[in-house]
Amino acid sequence: MPPALVCRHGILLGLTIALTHLPVLAFAPTPIANVATGRLSGVRDVKTGLNEFKGIPYAAPPVGSLRWKSPQPVAAWTDVRRADHFGPRCMQRPVYSDMVFRSDGMSEDCLYLNVWTPANDPHAKLPVLVYFYGGGFIAGDGSEPRYDGASLARQGIVTITVNYRLDVFGFLASPALVAESSEHAAGNYGLLDQRAALQWVQRNIAAFGGDPDQVTIGGESAGSMSVSAQMASPLSKGLMHRAIGESGAMLGNFDPKPLAQAAAEGEGFGRRVGARSLGQLRAMSAQALLDAAGKNDVPGFRPTADGYFLPRPPKAIFEAGAQAHIPLLLGTNSQEASYTSLFEGQPPTLDNYRAAMQKRFGKHATEALKLYPGRTETDVEVSGTALASDQFIALSTWQWMCLHRQTGQAPVYYYYFTQARPSKRDRSSAPDTGAVHSGEIEYALGNLSSNEVYAWTAADRHISNIMQSYWVRFIKTGDPNGPGLPPWPVAESQGGGLLRQAIGAATHTMVDRDTARYEFLRRVQADGSL
């Protein structure tokens, strides 16, 4: 081997020649965003071309004296703050087996959001989606892979997931909390967190290439209920321009609690944990409060008609046409709940079905059996699933749709998702017979590949492409229709029913004739029979 040659600057020429033949390595410059409180450094994905900013604080940590207070402004910082990993998820118990978290642990200090953006230009003015997770207001997190924003961001949308306070931390009310509040309100801290995130978006989203005048809010289950509440609240008007609701609304059986009831229950909770004052309650450990809130005999903590964020129940606000007048896309799934829930462990026979209907509806049982017939074993399964789904979440979603059609002065697009998920990869269970509650999320957000539990097929990917394309078009224009997509008309009366888009193996417009079922349930619910 010849000796290395030395150039006149003392550099080994042989080494220099060798280095010139090394492969060129991809270099991703660190994206920087300038927000109102300081500079953020994110992560550049060289494969997708996206910029990702995770764990961005949008409010001060709600700890210590800020526990059970409206979200407060986040403190500014001077150095560049790293936003390259998810923040902690909010305090919650492990109640749902399908939740997978990528969060940085769990903490009361959890008011963070995440941004996926295709833009390098802060003047790009791209449409924005702010998505609220589901989980019954007791669980969930913006880090869940099924909510990942990369797929939508690749379609030209700045996508955001938001953490908000849950359970006793997000929805406790008490006379002491009402008394200390300048608004004489308590109990909706989780919803106020969402509003604070929307205010953050208005102030800061342009730094990520987003347009603050093109903000869509969306969510599933409790996240969908949150969307209906944000539309109803006078405090959130002007913070959103379109809305997407997947299975759920804060109406009907999900009406918020009256403030007096919530405050009385909160006072009882304080006595139960031995706190003689609000100060003592705030001094308790977060884990002790969470454990106490999970006891079977403790009333659940959920949103409240507090007279401030919700001056009236959302139903009354929508009836009066006082909600945000914005385009709305919403719907439910074909199997939101199972017929087996009607039988309390008994076999699903015809006799047991009729007995279950008699027990549930009493003097209305004959009418109920006409709307949910049980003449054959197949009837029992089909009608029982329809009834369980209606009572669980379809009724409230239908009421939201109807009221916004009547008073919202904006287009309403109504869907019915029918695609059952395929078998699990490990074959541990049979495939679902219908589209279960939350089963549409990965399809709508383009995240089938993030869920490795199921053996997704080409048909699933095709349906996901259609559904995500509808969502993308709606987020961009307020209308889900676009080139190459099956036409989706607005929800309007036709052929003795209401036009609705069935999304599944054969996506098409259907005439939904289930109004009689919903009207019956609403009437029976109103007279106290349910």
C-alpha positions in Angstrom: 0.0 0.0 0.0 1.6 3.3 -1.0 2.1 5.9 1.7 -0.6 8.5 2.2 0.0 11.7 0.2 0.0 15.0 2.2 -1.3 18.2 0.6 0.2 21.5 1.3 -2.4 22.2 4.1 -1.3 19.1 6.0 -4.4 17.1 5.1 -4.0 13.5 4.3 -4.8 13.4 0.6 -5.6 9.7 0.6 -8.1 10.2 3.3 -9.6 13.1 1.5 -10.0 11.0 -1.7 -11.6 8.2 0.3 -14.1 10.5 2.0 -15.3 11.8 -1.4 -16.5 8.3 -2.2 -18.6 7.9 0.9 -22.4 7.8 0.4 -24.2 11.1 1.0 -26.2 11.0 4.2 -29.7 12.6 4.4 -29.7 15.6 6.6 -32.9 16.9 8.1 -32.6 20.4 9.5 -34.3 20.9 12.8 -37.6 22.8 12.3 -38.0 25.9 14.4 -41.4 27.6 15.2 -41.7 30.9 16.9 -44.8 31.0 19.1 -46.0 33.7 21.4 -44.2 32.3 24.4 -40.8 31.4 22.8 -39.1 29.3 20.2 -39.7 25.6 19.6 -37.6 23.0 18.0 -39.4 20.0 16.4 -38.4 17.0 14.3 -38.2 16.8 10.5 -39.3 13.5 9.0 -37.2 13.1 5.9 -39.4 10.3 4.6 -42.6 12.3 4.6 -41.3 15.8 4.5 -43.4 16.7 7.6 -42.4 18.8 10.5 -43.6 17.4 13.9 -43.8 19.3 17.1 -44.8 17.3 20.2 -45.4 18.2 23.8 -46.1 21.9 23.3 -47.5 23.5 26.4 -50.6 25.5 25.7 -51.5 26.4 29.3 -49.7 26.4 32.7 -49.5 23.1 34.6 -52.9 22.8 36.5 -51.2 21.7 39.7 -51.2 23.0 43.3 -53.4 26.1 43.6 -54.3 25.8 39.9 -56.0 22.4 40.4 -59.7 22.9 39.5 -59.1 26.3 38.0 -59.6 27.5 34.5 -56.4 27.0 32.4 -53.9 29.8 33.0 -51.4 31.3 30.5 -48.2 29.3 30.1 -45.0 31.0 31.2 -42.7 32.2 28.4 -39.2 30.7 28.0 -35.9 32.2 26.7 -34.0 29.3 25.2 -35.2 27.1 22.3 -37.6 24.6 23.9 -37.5 21.0 22.5 -40.8 19.8 21.2 -39.6 16.4 20.0 -41.6 14.0 22.2 -45.1 13.7 23.6 -45.8 15.2 26.9 -47.4 13.3 29.8 -51.0 12.1 29.5 -53.5 13.4 32.0 -54.3 11.5 35.2 -56.4 8.4 34.4 -57.0 4.8 35.3 -56.3 2.0 32.8 -60.0 1.4 31.9 -59.9 0.8 28.1 -57.8 -2.1 26.8 -57.6 -0.6 23.3 -55.7 2.5 24.3 -52.0 2.6 23.4 -50.0 5.6 24.6 -46.7 7.1 23.4 -46.8 9.7 26.1 -44.1 10.7 28.5 -45.7 9.0 31.5 -48.8 10.4 33.4 -49.1 13.6 35.4 -51.4 16.4 36.4 -49.0 18.5 34.4 -50.5 17.4 31.1 -51.8 20.4 29.1 -49.8 19.8 26.0 -50.7 19.6 22.3 -49.0 18.1 19.2 -48.7 19.5 15.7 -48.0 17.7 12.4 -47.4 20.1 9.5 -46.3 19.8 5.9 -45.3 23.4 5.8 -41.9 25.0 6.0 -43.4 28.4 5.2 -45.2 30.2 8.0 -47.3 32.0 5.4 -48.6 28.8 3.8 -52.1 29.3 5.3 -53.1 25.7 5.3 -56.3 24.4 6.8 -56.1 23.1 10.4 -57.7 20.2 12.2 -57.8 20.2 16.0 -58.8 16.7 17.2 -60.1 15.8 20.7 -59.7 12.2 21.9 -62.4 9.9 23.2 -62.5 7.9 26.4 -65.7 8.8 28.3 -64.0 11.9 29.8 -62.0 9.5 32.1 -59.3 8.4 29.7 -57.4 9.1 26.5 -54.4 11.0 25.2 -53.2 12.9 22.2 -50.3 10.5 21.7 -52.4 7.5 20.8 -51.3 6.1 17.4 -54.8 6.0 16.0 -55.0 9.8 16.3 -51.5 10.4 14.7 -51.6 13.4 12.5 -49.0 12.5 9.9 -51.5 10.9 7.4 -53.7 14.0 7.3 -50.7 16.3 7.3 -49.5 14.6 4.1 -52.8 15.7 2.6 -52.0 19.3 3.2 -53.6 19.8 6.6 -51.9 21.1 9.8 -53.1 18.5 12.3 -53.3 18.9 16.1 -54.1 16.6 19.0 -54.9 18.1 22.4 -54.6 16.8 25.9 -57.4 17.9 28.3 -58.1 17.2 32.0 -60.1 14.1 32.8 -62.3 12.6 35.5 -62.1 14.2 38.9 -59.4 16.6 37.7 -61.4 17.8 34.7 -65.0 17.8 36.0 -65.2 18.1 39.8 -67.6 20.8 41.0 -68.4 21.8 44.6 -69.9 24.7 46.5 -66.4 25.9 47.4 -65.3 25.9 43.8 -68.4 27.8 42.8 -67.8 30.3 45.6 -64.2 31.0 44.7 -65.0 31.4 41.0 -65.5 35.0 39.7 -68.0 33.4 37.2 -69.7 31.4 40.0 -69.1 28.3 37.9 -67.3 25.0 38.4 -66.8 21.6 36.8 -65.9 22.1 33.2 -62.1 22.4 33.4 -61.5 19.8 30.7 -63.7 21.7 28.3 -62.1 24.9 29.2 -58.7 23.3 28.5 -60.0 22.5 24.9 -61.1 26.1 24.5 -57.6 27.3 25.7 -56.0 25.1 23.1 -58.3 26.6 20.4 -57.2 30.1 21.6 -53.6 28.9 21.3 -54.3 27.9 17.8 -55.6 31.3 16.9 -52.5 33.0 18.3 -49.9 30.6 17.1 -50.9 28.2 14.2 -49.6 30.6 11.5 -46.1 29.8 12.8 -46.6 26.2 11.6 -48.1 27.2 8.3 -51.7 27.0 9.4 -54.6 29.4 8.7 -56.4 30.5 11.9 -59.4 31.3 9.8 -59.7 27.6 8.6 -59.9 25.6 11.8 -62.0 22.4 12.0 -62.6 20.8 15.3 -63.2 17.0 15.4 -63.4 14.1 17.8 -64.8 10.7 18.6 -67.1 9.6 21.4 -66.2 12.0 24.3 -64.2 14.0 21.8 -67.3 14.2 19.6 -69.4 15.3 22.6 -66.7 17.9 23.2 -67.1 19.2 19.7 -70.9 19.7 20.3 -70.1 21.5 23.5 -67.5 23.8 21.9 -70.1 24.6 19.2 -72.7 25.4 21.9 -70.5 27.5 24.2 -70.6 31.2 23.7 -67.0 31.3 24.9 -65.7 29.3 21.9 -67.5 31.2 19.1 -65.2 32.3 16.4 -62.5 29.7 17.4 -63.7 27.1 14.9 -65.1 27.2 11.3 -66.1 23.6 10.7 -66.8 20.6 12.9 -66.6 16.8 12.7 -68.4 14.6 15.2 -67.8 10.8 15.3 -70.3 9.0 17.5 -71.5 11.2 20.3 -73.1 14.5 21.4 -73.7 16.3 24.7 -77.5 15.9 24.3 -80.2 13.4 25.4 -78.7 10.8 27.7 -75.4 12.7 27.6 -76.9 16.1 28.8 -74.5 17.8 31.2 -75.3 17.6 34.9 -77.1 20.6 36.5 -74.6 22.6 38.5 -76.4 22.1 41.8 -76.3 18.3 41.3 -72.6 18.3 40.4 -71.7 20.6 43.3 -73.6 18.4 45.8 -71.9 15.3 44.5 -68.5 17.0 44.6 -69.1 18.1 48.2 -69.9 14.5 49.0 -66.7 13.3 47.4 -64.7 15.8 49.5 -66.3 14.3 52.7 -65.5 10.8 51.5 -61.8 11.5 51.1 -61.7 13.3 54.4 -61.0 16.8 53.1 -62.6 19.5 55.3 -61.7 22.3 52.9 -60.9 23.0 49.3 -57.3 23.6 50.4 -57.1 20.2 51.9 -58.5 18.7 48.7 -55.9 20.5 46.6 -53.2 19.3 49.0 -54.1 15.6 48.4 -52.0 13.6 46.0 -53.2 13.2 42.5 -53.1 9.4 42.8 -55.2 9.3 45.9 -57.8 11.4 44.3 -57.8 9.2 41.2 -58.1 6.1 43.3 -61.0 7.5 45.2 -62.8 8.7 42.1 -62.7 5.1 40.7 -64.7 3.6 43.5 -67.9 2.0 42.3 -70.2 4.0 44.6 -68.8 7.4 43.5 -70.9 9.3 41.0 -69.0 9.9 37.8 -67.5 13.2 37.0 -68.6 14.6 33.7 -69.5 18.0 32.1 -71.8 20.4 33.9 -74.3 23.1 32.8 -72.2 25.5 34.8 -73.8 28.8 33.7 -70.5 30.0 32.2 -68.9 27.7 29.6 -72.4 26.2 29.1 -75.0 28.8 30.2 -77.7 26.2 29.3 -77.6 22.6 28.3 -76.4 22.2 24.6 -79.8 21.0 23.6 -81.4 24.3 24.6 -78.6 26.2 22.9 -79.0 24.4 19.7 -82.8 24.6 19.8 -82.5 28.4 20.1 -80.0 28.6 17.2 -77.4 30.1 19.5 -74.6 27.6 18.6 -71.8 28.3 16.1 -73.3 28.4 12.6 -70.7 26.3 10.9 -70.7 23.2 8.5 -71.0 20.0 10.4 -70.1 16.4 9.4 -71.2 13.7 11.8 -72.5 10.2 12.2 -72.4 6.9 13.9 -71.4 3.3 13.4 -73.5 0.2 12.7 -72.6 -1.6 15.9 -72.0 1.0 18.6 -73.1 -1.5 21.2 -74.0 -5.2 21.2 -77.4 -6.8 21.5 -75.9 -9.0 24.3 -76.0 -6.0 26.6 -79.8 -6.3 26.8 -79.8 -9.8 28.3 -77.8 -9.4 31.5 -76.0 -12.7 30.9 -79.1 -14.6 29.9 -79.2 -16.4 26.5 -80.5 -14.3 23.7 -83.7 -16.2 23.1 -87.0 -14.7 21.7 -88.7 -15.0 25.1 -85.8 -13.4 26.9 -85.7 -10.6 24.3 -89.4 -9.8 24.9 -88.9 -10.0 28.7 -85.9 -7.6 28.4 -88.0 -5.2 26.4 -90.8 -5.4 28.9 -88.4 -4.7 31.8 -86.8 -1.8 29.9 -89.9 -0.1 28.5 -92.7 -1.1 30.7 -96.0 0.3 29.3 -94.1 1.2 26.1 -92.9 -2.3 25.4 -95.5 -3.1 22.7 -94.5 0.0 20.8 -90.8 -0.7 21.3 -91.2 -4.2 19.8 -92.8 -2.8 16.7 -89.8 -0.5 16.2 -87.3 -3.1 17.3 -89.0 -6.4 16.4 -88.1 -9.8 17.8 -90.0 -12.3 15.8 -86.9 -14.5 14.9 -83.5 -15.1 16.3 -82.0 -13.0 13.5 -84.4 -10.2 14.6 -83.1 -10.4 18.1 -79.6 -9.8 17.0 -80.3 -7.1 14.5 -83.0 -5.3 16.5 -81.1 -5.7 19.8 -77.9 -4.2 18.3 -79.9 -1.3 16.9 -81.6 -0.6 20.2 -78.4 -0.9 22.2 -76.6 1.3 19.8 -79.4 3.9 19.7 -79.6 4.1 23.5 -75.9 4.3 23.9 -74.8 7.0 21.5 -76.8 7.1 18.2 -79.7 8.9 19.7 -77.7 11.8 21.0 -75.8 12.1 17.7 -79.1 12.1 15.8 -80.5 14.9 18.0 -77.4 17.0 17.4 -77.7 16.4 13.7 -81.4 17.3 13.6 -81.1 20.5 15.7 -78.2 21.8 13.7 -80.1 21.1 10.5 -83.0 23.1 11.9 -81.2 26.1 13.4 -77.5 26.0 12.4 -77.8 27.9 9.1 -75.0 25.7 7.6 -74.7 22.4 5.7 -74.9 19.2 7.6 -73.4 15.9 6.3 -74.6 12.7 8.0 -72.9 9.3 7.7 -73.4 5.7 8.8 -70.1 3.7 9.0 -70.6 0.0 8.3 -67.2 -1.6 7.9 -66.4 -4.3 10.4 -62.8 -4.6 11.4 -61.1 -7.8 10.1 -59.8 -10.7 12.2 -57.0 -10.0 14.6 -53.6 -11.0 13.4 -53.2 -13.6 16.2 -56.7 -15.0 15.4 -57.6 -14.7 19.1 -61.1 -13.7 18.2 -63.6 -13.7 15.4 -64.0 -10.6 13.3 -66.7 -8.1 14.4 -70.1 -8.4 12.8 -70.5 -4.6 12.4 -68.6 -1.4 12.9 -68.0 -1.1 16.6 -67.8 2.0 18.7 -64.5 3.8 17.9 -63.9 1.4 15.0 -63.9 4.2 12.4 -61.1 6.2 13.8 -58.2 4.5 12.0 -60.2 4.6 8.7 -61.1 8.3 8.9 -57.7 9.5 10.0 -55.7 7.2 7.6 -54.0 5.3 10.4 -54.8 1.6 9.7 -51.1 0.9 9.7 -50.7 2.2 13.2 -52.9 -0.5 14.6 -51.1 -3.8 14.3 -53.7 -5.8 16.1 -55.9 -6.3 13.0 -55.1 -8.1 9.7 -56.1 -5.2 7.5 -57.1 -6.1 3.9 -57.0 -4.2 0.6 -60.7 -3.6 1.1 -60.1 -1.9 4.4 -57.4 0.3 2.9 -59.8 1.2 0.0 -62.5 2.2 2.4 -60.0 4.2 4.5 -58.9 6.1 1.4 -62.5 7.1 0.7 -63.3 8.0 4.2 -60.1 10.0 4.8 -60.7 11.7 1.5 -64.1 12.8 2.7 -62.6 14.2 5.9 -59.8 15.9 4.0 -62.2 17.6 1.6 -64.5 18.7 4.4 -61.6 20.1 6.5 -60.4 22.1 3.4 -63.7 23.3 2.1 -66.6 22.5 4.4 -67.9 20.0 1.8 -66.8 16.3 1.8 -67.4 16.0 -2.0 -64.5 15.8 -4.4 -63.2 14.2 -7.6 -63.3 10.5 -7.7 -65.5 10.2 -4.5 -69.0 8.8 -4.4 -71.3 11.8 -4.2 -72.4 12.8 -0.6 -75.5 15.0 -0.4 -76.4 17.2 2.5 -78.7 15.7 5.0 -82.2 16.5 3.7 -85.6 14.8 3.6 -86.2 12.5 0.7 -88.2 9.4 0.0 -89.8 9.3 3.4 -86.4 9.6 5.2 -83.2 11.5 5.5 -80.3 11.3 3.1 -77.3 9.7 4.8 -74.0 8.5 3.4 -73.3 4.8 4.1 -69.5 4.4 4.3 -68.3 0.8 3.9 -67.8 -2.0 1.4 -70.1 -0.2 -1.0 -70.1 3.5 -0.1 -73.4 5.1 -1.3 -76.2 7.5 -0.4 -79.0 5.8 1.5 -82.4 7.0 2.8 -82.3 6.7 6.6 -85.8 5.9 7.9 -84.9 5.5 11.6 -86.5 8.7 12.7 -89.4 6.9 14.3 -87.0 4.9 16.5 -85.3 8.0 17.7 -88.5 10.0 18.2 -89.8 7.1 20.3 -86.7 6.9 22.5 -86.7 10.7 22.9 -90.4 10.7 24.0 -90.0 7.8 26.4 -86.8 9.4 27.8 -88.6 12.7 28.3 -91.5 11.2 30.3 -89.1 9.5 32.6 -89.8 5.9 31.5 -86.1 5.2 30.7 
